[in-house]
Amino acid sequence: MTGITISVDRLQVGNYVSLPLGWREHPFLFSSFKIKSDEEIALIRRLGLKQVTLIPDKSDSPPKPLDALRPTLDQPLETGRQQALMQQEKEDRIAQLQQYRRDLQQCEKQFQHSLSQVRSLMGKVQARPLNAIGEAKELIDAITRQLLAADELVLHLMADGEEGDQLYYHSLNVSVLSMMLAKECAMGAEQISQIGMGALFHDVGKLKIPSPILRKRTALTKPEQNLLAQHPRYGLDLINLASAFPAEAKGIVLHHHEYLDGSGPEGLKAGQLDPLTQLVSLINEYDNLCHRQAKVPYSALSSLYKQRKGQFNPDNLAQLIRLLGIYPPGSVVQLSSGQVGLVMSINSARLLCPSVLVYDPRIPRQEAAIIDLEQAGLTIAKVIHPKRLPPAVFEYLNPRTRISYYFEHKPKS
């Protein structure tokens, strides 16, 4: 949108302005915003600015006409106090942002460690199945303990992965989300662990499918489709090589593509699918929608709820929406302030107020503000499909092509 440069003396309430300053150089939440009071105009003057950029398309009122200008009066002492207070709030936000980035970095480190373990055990499962299942049990049990020890769960969006690692990302993502959903459904430690094991190995049979078929970008031929459809049975054959694999989780591996309405490949219906399989099949479908069908997380959830409700356990679906929130991490959104951002994290205790990385061309991406909507007093106005973003905004926000999540657990006090 085109802006015009005007004198600060022409500002009035309702003008949408962009300050020629970095985010850390002023006390306001953003460098671009709509003026809400005369006090904010006084604060802009105190910054020593003579001119600002006005965005007419976003303004509720025009600037003051030149012939209406009056000499600027001395700014009241109260304005100085307000600036000091806002500056302190800004410094507090910066400190919170630094802590958030440290927490996110630690979560990313844990995610990459878990991913490395998954890659290792998948490499062993055919030659040394007992070792692979034992290592997987240790990983899943550790995640189960963390989940059950947490009072609040913060779900973070993780970085993209390499194309060749998609099986590992998918397996870990489905496992972690399934275990989190199992906790939301008030399942105990044993069931959470069983779900984790089944989810982690639900696609292990794809190790027996030729990689050209798995990586094929065009439509599969009928013989290729038939071969790929055998991966649940191949997976069951592999896990049967290890007696330590929990029997309760085998149904997940064999039937994770079956739906309650009988529309799956074997035509099984609700009464023929155990509760653990029903839960993982929902998470598997959500992850496939986000990745293979390139749906944004918001649309994936909406599609499951509005169009495919009869295929999944309604209680599981309701709890999944509660777990991920209306705007799951990975969603590109427009805020009530007009800014565009990427949802980075959600807190289980405050689902409507996620943390959002905000686009601001004046700030390098690695220093971009990630704001807590509740603290900022902002809401989400709408979801935007990444393909509709201008190239510069797309590059800055870097929407993920592979939506992966991991959790930061806050221990119970």
MOPEHU-V895507 format. One record per backbone hydrogen bond with DSSP energy under -1.0 kcal/mol. NH is the residue of the N-H (numbers start at 1). CO is the residue of the C=O. If there is no record, write none. Layout:
BEGIN
NH CO
NH CO
END
This chain:
BEGIN
4 54
6 52
8 50
10 7
11 8
14 35
15 12
17 33
18 53
19 31
21 19
25 22
33 17
35 15
41 37
42 38
43 39
44 40
45 41
46 42
48 45
49 44
52 6
53 18
54 4
55 16
58 55
59 56
60 14
64 10
68 65
69 66
81 77
82 78
83 79
84 80
85 81
86 82
87 83
88 84
89 85
90 86
91 87
92 88
93 89
94 90
95 91
96 92
97 93
98 94
99 95
100 96
101 97
102 98
103 99
104 100
105 101
106 102
107 103
108 104
109 105
110 106
111 107
112 108
113 109
114 110
115 111
116 112
117 113
118 114
119 115
120 116
121 117
122 118
123 119
125 121
128 124
132 128
133 129
134 130
135 131
136 132
137 133
138 134
139 135
140 136
141 137
142 138
143 139
144 140
145 141
146 142
147 143
148 144
149 145
151 410
152 410
154 408
155 346
156 406
157 344
158 404
165 162
166 163
169 165
170 166
171 167
172 168
173 169
174 170
175 171
176 172
177 173
178 174
179 175
180 176
181 177
182 178
183 179
184 180
185 181
186 183
187 182
192 188
193 189
194 190
195 191
196 192
197 193
198 194
199 195
200 196
201 197
204 201
206 203
207 204
208 205
209 206
213 210
214 210
215 211
225 221
226 222
227 223
228 224
229 225
230 227
231 228
234 230
235 231
236 232
237 233
238 234
239 235
240 236
241 238
242 239
245 242
249 246
250 247
253 249
254 250
255 251
258 255
260 311
262 259
270 260
272 269
273 270
278 274
279 275
280 276
281 277
282 278
283 279
284 280
285 281
286 282
287 283
288 284
289 285
290 286
291 287
292 288
293 288
295 289
300 296
301 297
302 298
303 299
304 300
305 301
306 302
307 303
311 308
312 309
317 313
318 314
319 315
320 316
321 317
322 318
323 319
324 320
325 321
330 343
331 328
333 341
334 382
335 339
336 379
338 335
341 333
342 357
343 331
344 355
345 355
346 155
348 153
350 347
353 350
355 345
356 371
357 342
358 369
359 340
363 360
367 364
368 365
371 356
373 354
376 372
378 373
381 334
382 334
384 332
388 385
389 386
394 390
395 391
396 392
397 393
398 394
406 156
408 154
410 152
412 149
END
